[in-house]
Amino acid sequence: MPEIVASILSWLVPALVVFGVTAIALTAIFWAARRARRSPRARAAAEAERTRAGVALVALDDAIEEADLEVELSGALYGGDAPPSLRRARMTAQHARDQAFEDYRAISSDTAALPQDIERTSARIRSRADQALGVIARARDEHTEWVRRNVTARDQVTGATRRLAGLRESMGDPGALVSDLSTRFDESEWKDAATAANAAVTQANAAARLLATAAERADDPSRTALPELAQAERALRGAQSEARTLEERHRLVTQASAALPGEFEAAHAALRQARVTREGLEPVDADRLGAAIREADAALAALEPHADRRPTATIDAIARIRDRLDMALGDARTAQQRLRGARTALPGTVAAARNAIAQAEASVAHAHAGADARVRLAAAQAELAGARQSQDPVEALDAARRAMRHAEDAQALAAYERLSGR
């Protein structure tokens, strides 16, 4: 028997040693590989790939904007005669961009994402963007060739001049809208509108000068009008964009002014309901909610003296007060109370989200912001659309509040890029 035990041990012990050493070695290799994948060098490489993906996304977004303008121009000038390839290419590229935006936001917001996952997703974004850019480029070439064969420079000048006249007629006197705002509201409410009005007039005047030069050259076979036409189209597009910004700002401010009495009444009603809810809570919870109610009441009182002069800022502040009050109430309300509160808070929050998105859009455009700001802006626009479409007031309110946060992030990122000169 001792001989059998000794025999077993003679081969078992070495085998255990070998297997043990192998297991330790494999564990060490696995740990080292995992550490290498998470090392600062790996994260730096992943961030570089993410940055390159962002650059590709910006290029695609810009190309889609150009294609969108060309499609609009083509419809205005040539009706349905132009080939549909550019319109189809734009739709294909928009779908690719929207999906890429979602992927980019996922790898940007997930702090636990592994470097190799970031690199893999970034490569997919770049590939998708490059393919979409190729589709747009081919469609634009086809459209340009069609225009060259079927439309003369004189026709293009005539069409652009007609569009400029239509724009000026629709704009009217931009200064009148600014004057209307400036006599009723604080400068902070109409400063962006004044900037847009000045830019719209400047761009329209530039387009007129360029079109006059193009008209002189259009009938001269020894000269080309294409450079002036291209510049005039860009100036005309800029004037249209600034005119829309002016009109939207005027609409937001005047609508906010009209909504102020109702928003204050709804906020005070929410405070009254919160006081009723507080009476049924435990002492500790009641004290906490009571402090939040007093804070909200004081904040509303501070807004009222200047509300008429600062309507959009006031609507935004009321929406935030309602948000903080809802957080303080937590689960203390019944489902019916939450539903009723969401219904009264939703209009003001949607208005605040619209205003935040409008400001973010202007900031992103003027700064020609990068992918991070554009992705946040796209998320804000999607959340606002979801809030408007939702049939559930509670879900709609949550979506509108997310839209506000995304828009604020987009504006902050655009401002940072503008200040840092990136």
C-alpha positions as CSV (number, residue, x, y, z in Angstrom):
1,M,0.0,0.0,0.0
2,P,2.7,2.6,0.9
3,E,4.3,1.7,-2.4
4,I,1.1,2.5,-4.3
5,V,0.7,5.8,-2.5
6,A,4.3,6.7,-3.2
7,S,3.8,5.8,-6.9
8,I,0.7,7.9,-7.2
9,L,2.4,10.9,-5.5
10,S,5.5,10.5,-7.7
11,W,3.5,11.4,-10.8
12,L,0.6,13.4,-9.2
13,V,2.8,16.1,-7.5
14,P,4.8,17.0,-10.6
15,A,1.5,17.1,-12.6
16,L,-0.1,19.4,-10.1
17,V,3.0,21.6,-10.1
18,V,2.9,21.8,-14.0
19,F,-0.8,22.5,-14.1
20,G,-0.5,25.1,-11.3
21,V,2.4,26.9,-13.0
22,T,0.5,26.8,-16.3
23,A,-2.7,28.2,-14.6
24,I,-0.7,31.0,-13.0
25,A,1.0,31.8,-16.3
26,L,-2.3,31.9,-18.2
27,T,-3.8,34.1,-15.5
28,A,-0.8,36.5,-15.7
29,I,-1.0,36.6,-19.5
30,F,-4.8,37.3,-19.4
31,W,-4.3,40.0,-16.7
32,A,-1.5,41.6,-18.7
33,A,-3.5,41.5,-21.9
34,R,-6.5,43.0,-20.2
35,R,-4.4,45.7,-18.6
36,A,-2.8,46.5,-21.9
37,R,-6.2,46.9,-23.5
38,R,-7.2,49.4,-20.8
39,S,-3.8,51.1,-20.6
40,P,-3.4,54.9,-21.1
41,R,-1.8,54.2,-24.4
42,A,-4.7,52.1,-25.6
43,R,-7.2,54.7,-24.4
44,A,-5.2,57.5,-26.2
45,A,-5.3,55.5,-29.4
46,A,-9.0,54.9,-29.0
47,E,-9.6,58.6,-28.4
48,A,-7.6,59.4,-31.5
49,E,-9.8,57.0,-33.5
50,R,-12.9,58.6,-32.0
51,T,-11.6,62.1,-33.0
52,R,-11.1,60.9,-36.6
53,A,-14.6,59.5,-36.6
54,G,-15.9,62.8,-35.4
55,V,-14.1,64.6,-38.2
56,A,-15.6,62.3,-40.8
57,L,-19.1,62.9,-39.2
58,V,-18.7,66.7,-39.5
59,A,-17.7,66.3,-43.1
60,L,-20.7,64.2,-43.8
61,D,-23.0,66.5,-41.9
62,D,-21.7,69.5,-43.9
63,A,-22.1,67.6,-47.2
64,I,-25.7,66.7,-46.3
65,E,-26.4,70.4,-45.6
66,E,-25.0,71.4,-49.0
67,A,-27.0,68.6,-50.7
68,D,-30.1,69.7,-48.9
69,L,-29.6,73.3,-50.2
70,E,-28.9,72.0,-53.7
71,V,-32.1,69.9,-53.7
72,E,-34.1,72.9,-52.5
73,L,-32.5,75.1,-55.2
74,S,-33.1,72.4,-57.9
75,G,-36.8,72.2,-57.0
76,A,-37.1,76.0,-57.1
77,L,-35.3,76.5,-60.4
78,Y,-35.9,73.3,-62.4
79,G,-39.1,71.9,-61.0
80,G,-39.2,68.1,-61.5
81,D,-37.0,68.1,-64.5
82,A,-33.6,67.5,-62.7
83,P,-32.6,63.9,-62.1
84,P,-33.7,62.5,-58.7
85,S,-30.3,61.1,-57.8
86,L,-29.3,64.0,-55.6
87,R,-32.5,63.8,-53.6
88,R,-32.1,60.0,-53.1
89,A,-28.4,60.4,-52.2
90,R,-29.3,63.0,-49.6
91,M,-31.9,60.7,-48.0
92,T,-29.4,57.8,-48.0
93,A,-26.7,60.0,-46.4
94,Q,-29.1,61.3,-43.8
95,H,-30.0,57.8,-42.7
96,A,-26.3,56.9,-42.5
97,R,-25.5,60.1,-40.5
98,D,-28.3,59.6,-38.0
99,Q,-27.1,56.1,-37.3
100,A,-23.5,57.3,-37.0
101,F,-24.6,60.0,-34.6
102,E,-26.2,57.4,-32.3
103,D,-23.0,55.3,-32.4
104,Y,-20.8,58.3,-31.8
105,R,-22.9,59.4,-28.9
106,A,-22.8,55.9,-27.4
107,I,-19.0,55.7,-27.4
108,S,-18.7,59.3,-26.2
109,S,-21.0,58.9,-23.2
110,D,-20.1,55.3,-22.1
111,T,-17.2,55.9,-19.7
112,A,-16.8,52.1,-19.2
113,A,-16.4,51.3,-22.9
114,L,-13.3,49.4,-23.7
115,P,-10.7,51.0,-26.0
116,Q,-11.0,48.2,-28.6
117,D,-14.8,48.7,-28.7
118,I,-14.3,52.5,-29.2
119,E,-11.9,51.8,-32.0
120,R,-14.2,49.3,-33.7
121,T,-17.2,51.6,-33.5
122,S,-15.1,54.5,-34.7
123,A,-13.9,52.6,-37.7
124,R,-17.5,51.7,-38.5
125,I,-18.6,55.3,-38.3
126,R,-15.7,56.4,-40.6
127,S,-16.6,53.7,-43.1
128,R,-20.3,54.6,-43.1
129,A,-19.4,58.3,-43.5
130,D,-17.0,57.7,-46.3
131,Q,-19.5,55.6,-48.2
132,A,-22.2,58.2,-47.8
133,L,-19.9,61.0,-48.9
134,G,-19.1,59.0,-52.0
135,V,-22.8,58.6,-52.7
136,I,-23.4,62.4,-52.4
137,A,-20.3,63.2,-54.5
138,R,-21.4,61.0,-57.4
139,A,-25.0,62.4,-57.2
140,R,-23.7,66.0,-57.2
141,D,-21.5,65.3,-60.2
142,E,-24.4,63.9,-62.0
143,H,-26.6,66.9,-61.1
144,T,-23.9,69.4,-62.1
145,E,-23.5,67.7,-65.4
146,W,-27.2,67.8,-66.0
147,V,-27.3,71.5,-65.2
148,R,-24.4,72.2,-67.5
149,R,-26.2,70.4,-70.4
150,N,-29.7,71.8,-69.8
151,V,-29.5,75.2,-68.1
152,T,-27.6,78.3,-69.3
153,A,-25.8,80.7,-67.1
154,R,-28.5,83.3,-68.0
155,D,-31.2,81.0,-66.8
156,Q,-29.4,80.4,-63.5
157,V,-28.9,84.1,-63.0
158,T,-32.6,84.8,-63.7
159,G,-33.7,82.0,-61.3
160,A,-31.4,83.2,-58.5
161,T,-32.5,86.8,-59.0
162,R,-36.1,85.7,-58.7
163,R,-35.4,83.9,-55.5
164,L,-33.6,86.9,-54.1
165,A,-36.6,89.1,-54.9
166,G,-38.9,86.5,-53.2
167,L,-36.6,86.4,-50.1
168,R,-36.6,90.2,-49.8
169,E,-40.4,90.3,-50.1
170,S,-40.8,87.6,-47.5
171,M,-38.3,89.3,-45.1
172,G,-39.9,92.7,-45.5
173,D,-38.1,95.1,-43.1
174,P,-36.0,92.9,-40.7
175,G,-35.4,96.0,-38.6
176,A,-39.1,96.3,-37.9
177,L,-39.2,92.9,-36.2
178,V,-36.1,93.9,-34.1
179,S,-37.7,97.2,-33.3
180,D,-40.9,95.5,-32.1
181,L,-38.8,93.3,-29.8
182,S,-36.5,96.0,-28.6
183,T,-39.4,98.3,-27.5
184,R,-41.0,95.6,-25.4
185,F,-38.2,93.3,-24.1
186,D,-34.8,93.3,-22.5
187,E,-31.8,93.3,-24.9
188,S,-30.9,89.7,-23.9
189,E,-34.2,88.7,-25.5
190,W,-33.6,90.3,-28.9
191,K,-29.8,90.5,-29.3
192,D,-29.7,87.3,-31.4
193,A,-32.6,88.6,-33.5
194,A,-30.7,91.8,-34.2
195,T,-27.6,89.9,-35.2
196,A,-29.6,87.7,-37.5
197,A,-31.4,90.7,-39.1
198,N,-28.1,92.5,-39.8
199,A,-26.6,89.3,-41.3
200,A,-29.6,88.6,-43.5
201,V,-29.5,92.1,-45.0
202,T,-25.7,91.9,-45.5
203,Q,-25.9,88.5,-47.2
204,A,-28.8,89.6,-49.4
205,N,-26.9,92.7,-50.5
206,A,-23.9,90.6,-51.2
207,A,-26.0,88.2,-53.3
208,A,-27.4,91.1,-55.3
209,R,-23.9,92.5,-56.1
210,L,-22.7,89.0,-57.2
211,L,-25.7,88.4,-59.3
212,A,-25.3,91.7,-61.0
213,T,-21.7,90.8,-61.9
214,A,-22.8,87.3,-63.0
215,A,-25.5,88.9,-65.2
216,E,-22.9,91.0,-67.0
217,R,-20.8,87.9,-67.7
218,A,-23.6,85.5,-68.6
219,D,-23.9,86.6,-72.2
220,D,-20.2,87.0,-72.8
221,P,-18.8,83.8,-74.3
222,S,-15.3,84.8,-73.4
223,R,-16.1,85.1,-69.7
224,T,-17.6,82.7,-67.2
225,A,-20.3,83.6,-64.6
226,L,-20.0,80.4,-62.6
227,P,-17.7,81.7,-59.8
228,E,-20.0,84.7,-59.1
229,L,-23.1,82.4,-59.4
230,A,-21.7,80.0,-56.9
231,Q,-20.8,82.8,-54.4
232,A,-24.2,84.4,-55.0
233,E,-26.0,81.2,-54.2
234,R,-24.0,80.8,-51.0
235,A,-24.8,84.3,-49.9
236,L,-28.5,83.8,-50.8
237,R,-28.6,80.6,-48.7
238,G,-27.0,82.5,-45.8
239,A,-29.6,85.2,-46.1
240,Q,-32.4,82.7,-46.0
241,S,-30.9,81.0,-43.0
242,E,-30.5,84.2,-41.1
243,A,-34.0,85.4,-42.0
244,R,-35.4,82.1,-40.6
245,T,-33.4,82.6,-37.4
246,L,-34.8,86.2,-37.1
247,E,-38.4,85.0,-37.6
248,E,-38.0,82.1,-35.2
249,R,-36.5,84.3,-32.5
250,H,-39.3,86.8,-32.9
251,R,-41.9,84.0,-32.7
252,L,-40.3,82.4,-29.6
253,V,-40.1,85.7,-27.7
254,T,-43.7,86.8,-28.5
255,Q,-45.1,83.4,-27.8
256,A,-43.2,83.2,-24.5
257,S,-44.6,86.6,-23.5
258,A,-48.2,85.5,-24.2
259,A,-47.7,82.3,-22.2
260,L,-46.3,83.9,-19.1
261,P,-49.5,84.4,-17.1
262,G,-50.5,80.8,-17.6
263,E,-47.1,79.5,-16.7
264,F,-47.0,81.4,-13.5
265,E,-50.5,80.2,-12.6
266,A,-49.5,76.6,-13.3
267,A,-46.4,76.9,-11.2
268,H,-48.3,78.3,-8.3
269,A,-50.9,75.5,-8.6
270,A,-48.1,73.0,-8.5
271,L,-46.8,74.5,-5.3
272,R,-50.3,74.4,-3.8
273,Q,-50.5,70.7,-4.7
274,A,-47.1,70.1,-3.3
275,R,-48.1,71.6,0.1
276,V,-51.1,69.3,0.2
277,T,-48.9,66.3,-0.6
278,R,-46.5,67.4,2.2
279,E,-49.2,67.1,4.8
280,G,-49.3,63.3,4.4
281,L,-45.6,62.7,4.6
282,E,-43.4,61.5,7.5
283,P,-41.7,64.4,9.4
284,V,-38.3,64.0,7.8
285,D,-39.7,63.8,4.3
286,A,-42.1,66.6,5.0
287,D,-39.2,68.9,6.2
288,R,-37.2,68.1,3.0
289,L,-40.2,68.8,0.8
290,G,-41.1,71.9,2.7
291,A,-37.6,73.3,2.1
292,A,-37.9,72.6,-1.7
293,I,-41.4,74.3,-1.7
294,R,-40.0,77.4,0.0
295,E,-37.1,77.5,-2.4
296,A,-39.4,77.2,-5.4
297,D,-41.8,79.8,-4.0
298,A,-38.9,82.3,-3.5
299,A,-37.6,81.6,-7.0
300,L,-40.9,82.3,-8.6
301,A,-41.3,85.5,-6.6
302,A,-37.9,86.7,-7.8
303,L,-38.9,86.1,-11.4
304,E,-42.1,88.1,-11.4
305,P,-40.8,91.7,-11.4
306,H,-38.8,91.3,-14.6
307,A,-40.8,88.6,-16.3
308,D,-42.5,90.8,-18.8
309,R,-39.1,92.1,-20.1
310,R,-37.5,88.7,-20.2
311,P,-40.2,86.2,-21.3
312,T,-38.0,83.4,-22.7
313,A,-35.6,83.5,-19.8
314,T,-38.6,83.4,-17.4
315,I,-40.2,80.5,-19.1
316,D,-36.9,78.6,-19.0
317,A,-36.5,79.4,-15.3
318,I,-40.1,78.3,-14.5
319,A,-39.4,75.0,-16.3
320,R,-36.4,74.4,-14.2
321,I,-38.2,75.3,-11.0
322,R,-40.9,72.8,-11.9
323,D,-38.2,70.2,-12.6
324,R,-36.6,70.6,-9.2
325,L,-40.0,70.5,-7.5
326,D,-40.8,67.3,-9.2
327,M,-37.5,65.8,-8.1
328,A,-38.3,66.8,-4.5
329,L,-41.7,65.3,-4.7
330,G,-40.3,62.0,-5.9
331,D,-42.7,59.1,-5.3
332,A,-44.9,61.1,-2.9
333,R,-47.5,61.8,-5.5
334,T,-50.1,59.5,-6.9
335,A,-50.1,58.5,-10.5
336,Q,-53.0,60.9,-11.1
337,Q,-51.2,63.8,-9.5
338,R,-48.1,63.1,-11.6
339,L,-50.1,63.0,-14.7
340,R,-51.9,66.3,-13.9
341,G,-48.6,67.9,-13.0
342,A,-47.0,66.8,-16.2
343,R,-49.8,68.2,-18.3
344,T,-49.4,71.7,-16.7
345,A,-45.6,71.6,-16.9
346,L,-45.3,70.3,-20.5
347,P,-46.2,73.5,-22.5
348,G,-43.6,75.6,-20.7
349,T,-41.0,73.0,-20.8
350,V,-41.5,72.4,-24.5
351,A,-41.2,76.1,-25.1
352,A,-38.0,76.2,-23.0
353,A,-36.6,73.3,-25.0
354,R,-37.4,75.0,-28.3
355,N,-35.6,78.1,-27.2
356,A,-32.6,76.2,-26.0
357,I,-32.4,74.3,-29.3
358,A,-32.7,77.5,-31.3
359,Q,-29.8,79.0,-29.4
360,A,-27.8,75.8,-29.8
361,E,-28.4,75.7,-33.5
362,A,-27.2,79.2,-33.9
363,S,-24.1,78.5,-31.8
364,V,-23.2,75.3,-33.6
365,A,-23.7,76.9,-37.0
366,H,-21.6,80.1,-36.2
367,A,-18.8,78.1,-34.6
368,H,-18.9,75.4,-37.2
369,A,-18.8,73.1,-34.2
370,G,-17.4,69.6,-34.2
371,A,-19.1,66.2,-33.8
372,D,-19.6,66.3,-30.1
373,A,-21.7,69.5,-30.2
374,R,-23.6,68.3,-33.3
375,V,-24.4,64.9,-31.8
376,R,-25.8,66.6,-28.7
377,L,-27.8,69.0,-30.8
378,A,-29.2,66.1,-32.9
379,A,-30.1,64.3,-29.7
380,A,-31.9,67.4,-28.4
381,Q,-33.9,67.7,-31.7
382,A,-34.9,64.0,-31.5
383,E,-36.0,64.3,-27.9
384,L,-38.1,67.4,-28.6
385,A,-39.7,65.6,-31.6
386,G,-40.4,62.7,-29.3
387,A,-42.0,65.0,-26.7
388,R,-44.3,66.5,-29.2
389,Q,-45.4,63.1,-30.6
390,S,-45.8,61.3,-27.2
391,Q,-49.4,60.7,-26.0
392,D,-48.2,60.3,-22.4
393,P,-47.7,63.7,-20.7
394,V,-45.2,62.2,-18.2
395,E,-43.0,60.7,-20.9
396,A,-43.3,63.8,-23.0
397,L,-42.2,66.0,-20.1
398,D,-39.2,63.8,-19.5
399,A,-38.3,63.9,-23.2
400,A,-38.6,67.7,-23.2
401,R,-36.4,68.0,-20.2
402,R,-33.8,65.8,-21.8
403,A,-34.0,68.0,-24.9
404,M,-33.1,71.0,-22.8
405,R,-30.1,69.3,-21.3
406,H,-28.8,68.1,-24.6
407,A,-29.3,71.5,-26.2
408,E,-27.4,73.2,-23.3
409,D,-24.6,70.7,-23.7
410,A,-24.4,71.4,-27.4
411,Q,-24.3,75.2,-26.9
412,A,-21.6,74.9,-24.2
413,L,-19.5,72.6,-26.5
414,A,-19.9,75.0,-29.4
415,A,-18.9,78.0,-27.2
416,Y,-15.9,76.2,-26.0
417,E,-14.7,75.3,-29.5
418,R,-15.3,78.9,-30.6
419,L,-13.3,80.3,-27.7
420,S,-10.5,77.8,-28.0
421,G,-10.2,78.2,-31.7
422,R,-10.6,74.5,-32.5
